[in-house]
Amino acid sequence: MSPWNEDAAVRYEACNQAAIRWLIDRPNQNGFLNTKVNSITGVDYDTSSGLRGPQFTYGWIQGRGLEALVTFADFYHDLDLALSQRISERAEQLFQRLRELYLRDGHSYFLYDEELKPVIPSDDGVTSQTTAIPIFTYSDAFIAKGLVAAACRFDLENVGPFLDYLHNVIAAIEDGRFQMEEKRALSLENAKAEPNDFGPRMILLGAAGLLHRCNHSDEAGFADQFIDDVLARYYDASSGLLLNVPKQDACNVGHGIEFCGFAFEHLEQHPNDSRIELLGEILRRSLETGLQGPGIALNLSSKTGQANSRYYPWWQMPEAIRATAIGYKLIGDESLINLWQKADAAFFSNYWQSERGFAYQTRTKEGPIDYVPATPDLDPGYHTGLSLLAAIRAIQG
């Protein structure tokens, strides 16, 4: 292990400690996590803040947070039992709330109102979301992953229904019943009208690493098919990048990097897999093209490499750290160390606020900006925490 790697592991652990302690020290929101804070000012949102306020609950955030809490409770069990128990208490409480929501109709939703009814934004505030239909979403994906992780820790005998839920989401991706845009009514018509983006397969690929860690590798067979599908249909040999949609120019480099990281986590079980080399090439090209300005732009042109967005979200940096750390472990290419160091420097210089325990959500070249990349709630240890934890594990072997 090189001195830089050793220092990086210490830095990531300090970052994760700060983030997780900030998260569990926050006021409880009726059993849900409360990350309703402006990442620039550090001020809490209140009921006058509209959709950012505490009267609304974002399923995305809660599902991500549950997976993160359970993972960190496991990680700290032998390192800091008191911290592990505190994390576990919050995780178990959140597990019960999300399980209750899921059992109502077998789905989870992006946005809930004060009465925990699924809603979507409208000109007048919010309106009811379509419910109890065969459409699955990113919120289903994140909450299914969180429920599987939590059941493996708190209710192992009853993990089966949550594994079924996860596989229902996977099946929906394969047969055209997955809708990416959750701020509009859920329907087969809306789902089928969406572009054929690889985002859903990328997000669900992240479940494979979770299943391996939970001793359910037998449930992760879908991962190889997802990797094959994405490489066959979305890889653009001329640019070396993964395109958002086959044969189109737009490229979300961050999603390509995240895909490589999740694929590496799965393929750690098979370190001689022939696909690892191509994934390494995609990762290298994505970072060589994408790292510009303060980080990585939200979208760029695969043909020119020029940014098509002025926004540089924080999450792409820790995902780059995860992918390069595991990629280097599997491939041993020194060029990945150099790219890893650049991503590390960008994250800690331009995004991470150590005194607060969270990152700026978005920057432009001019500085931090109040732009919401997905939800106004701050990251509950998912992108920042789980990515850096994966890097620590890769460093420590």
BELVENMO-V491644 format. One record per backbone hydrogen bond with DSSP energy under -0.5 kcal/mol. NH is the residue of the N-H (numbers start at 0). CO is the residue of the C=O. If there is no record, write none. Layout:
nh=[NH,NH]
co=[CO,CO]
This chain:
nh=[5,6,7,8,9,10,11,12,13,14,15,16,17,18,19,20,21,22,23,24,25,25,28,29,31,34,36,37,38,41,44,48,49,51,52,55,56,58,58,59,61,62,63,64,65,66,67,68,69,70,71,72,73,74,75,76,79,83,84,85,86,87,88,89,90,91,92,93,94,95,96,97,98,99,100,101,102,103,103,104,104,105,106,111,112,115,118,119,121,124,126,128,135,137,140,141,142,143,144,145,146,147,148,149,150,151,152,152,153,154,157,158,161,162,163,164,165,166,167,168,169,170,171,172,173,174,175,176,177,178,178,179,181,190,191,192,193,196,197,201,202,203,204,205,205,206,207,208,209,210,211,212,213,214,215,218,219,222,223,224,225,226,227,228,229,230,231,232,233,234,234,235,236,238,239,240,242,242,243,247,250,252,254,255,256,257,258,259,260,261,262,263,264,265,266,267,268,269,270,272,275,277,278,279,280,281,282,283,284,285,286,287,288,289,290,291,291,294,296,297,299,300,301,304,307,308,311,313,315,316,317,318,319,320,321,322,323,324,325,326,327,328,329,330,331,331,333,335,336,337,338,339,340,341,342,343,344,345,346,347,348,349,350,351,352,353,355,356,357,359,362,363,366,368,370,372,373,377,380,385,385,386,386,387,388,389,390,391,392,393,394,395,396]
co=[1,2,3,4,5,6,7,8,9,10,11,12,13,14,15,16,17,18,19,20,21,22,31,27,28,32,34,42,36,37,35,45,46,48,49,52,111,56,109,109,57,58,59,60,61,62,63,64,65,66,67,68,69,70,71,73,75,79,80,81,82,83,84,85,86,87,88,89,90,91,92,93,94,95,96,97,98,99,100,100,101,101,101,56,116,112,110,126,124,121,119,117,176,178,136,137,138,139,140,141,142,143,144,145,146,147,148,149,149,150,154,155,158,158,159,160,161,162,163,164,165,166,167,168,169,170,172,171,171,135,176,177,179,186,187,188,190,194,243,197,198,199,200,201,202,203,204,204,205,206,207,208,209,211,210,215,216,219,220,220,221,222,223,224,225,226,227,228,229,229,230,240,234,235,235,235,233,240,249,244,299,250,251,251,252,253,254,255,256,257,258,259,260,261,262,263,265,266,267,269,272,273,274,275,276,277,278,279,280,281,282,283,284,285,286,289,294,291,289,310,250,305,248,300,298,298,362,360,312,313,313,314,315,316,317,318,319,320,321,322,323,324,325,326,326,327,331,332,332,333,334,335,336,337,338,339,340,341,342,343,344,345,346,346,357,351,352,352,352,350,311,366,363,361,368,370,374,34,378,380,381,381,382,383,384,385,386,387,388,389,390,391,392]
